[in-house]
């Protein structure tokens, strides 16, 4: 069995209900939350989600998806963050853009409370409102994200499983002081040429103050403040006083997504393979001078690739875990058990959540034919000997079996030999078959007769 070793940032993560790498259409809906503790304050949000078809209030894709609550920059329109929508939603995340505190005199405190309230109530609401397009489609895994003012206000929010900030700016009350209250995984990303919120005065103090035992700081060497978002007149007006970066907006976006995609997959989807991808990308970017940074995550665990077998219980894995998610041809088909009874051929795999919180995916098991071995009945008129056998097995068939098909299936249910018989006696050379248990199957029209299983030694 193949073994992989990964640095695990966080344990106790849960299994998600959708494929790790499926690509989805982008649906959208608008929800206005009301916070009763702040005089029924209205919190306007634009929510983008994995959908069956693109459009407004279209049906969500099958599964339960983790979500990112995103805070915008100072007087920046939420449309400037469509780059995160178009990147993350097709990968199986909801992106929630919070559209409050848009004036020239915003309250950072209220904005942080808005982010936290939406984060706390989106999942709960999705389980209660049957009329919502989000009903039972949101996973209880969340990350707070934000840019500039929204990044700083993210430190003022609470209740999230993880945090990613892009050029976060100091806030009032202080985001640096609030960082001491955040202990979950955190990723702080800065632009080396940022003159609006220079890293030395903003991002680095916030990063150093974080209480998280797993935190990462990344500074894009030629990155700018505004290039974390799409084009925004108000942002670029403020950054116009800076020396221009040699990096294009598209290049900065590509660097950001190459890092946050695997980071999110690890923390919100429990994909330990993704953490290895993140470390590789990080190390390569450091070596190429694209970024500088600091990593404080070094817990080593061992992860084994789950195996799949096909036997009397159907498809099964003997890898012990706390949850199992089965997939057929890339689509989720069953959640919860270590075995699954297939009803059609195709490419199967299972994602197992291990006791350490990692979700690991098996290799693909191609089921070329289905034999319900548990329901097949023995017929004493089908005599098979010797059993166990090393070289040649002899099969005596009833006269009614002439011109029928005789097959051998291995324990995984795969057909390894077949022949149409024209005599009542048949010999089969099994010397080249791997040792193990096999089933002899006699096909008569729509019925199947199976002898006792034979053992090839």
Beta strands, then each sheet from edge to edge (+ up, - down):
strand 1: 3-8
strand 2: 25-35
strand 3: 41-51
strand 4: 55-56
strand 5: 65-71
strand 6: 93-98
strand 7: 138-147
strand 8: 162-166
strand 9: 185-191
strand 10: 215-220
strand 11: 291-296
strand 12: 299-304
strand 13: 309-311
strand 14: 314-316
strand 15: 323-328
strand 16: 331-335
strand 17: 339-340
strand 18: 346-353
strand 19: 359-361
strand 20: 365-367
strand 21: 383-385
strand 22: 392-396
strand 23: 405-410
strand 24: 415-420
strand 25: 425-429
strand 26: 436-444
strand 27: 447-450
strand 28: 454-456
sheet 1: 1+ 12-
sheet 2: 4+ 2+ 3- 6+ 5+ 7+ 8+ 9+ 10+ 11-
sheet 3: 13+ 14- 17+
sheet 4: 16+ 15- 18+ 19-
sheet 5: 16+ 15- 18+ 20-
sheet 6: 21+ 22- 25+
sheet 7: 24+ 23- 26+ 27-
sheet 8: 24+ 23- 26+ 28-
end
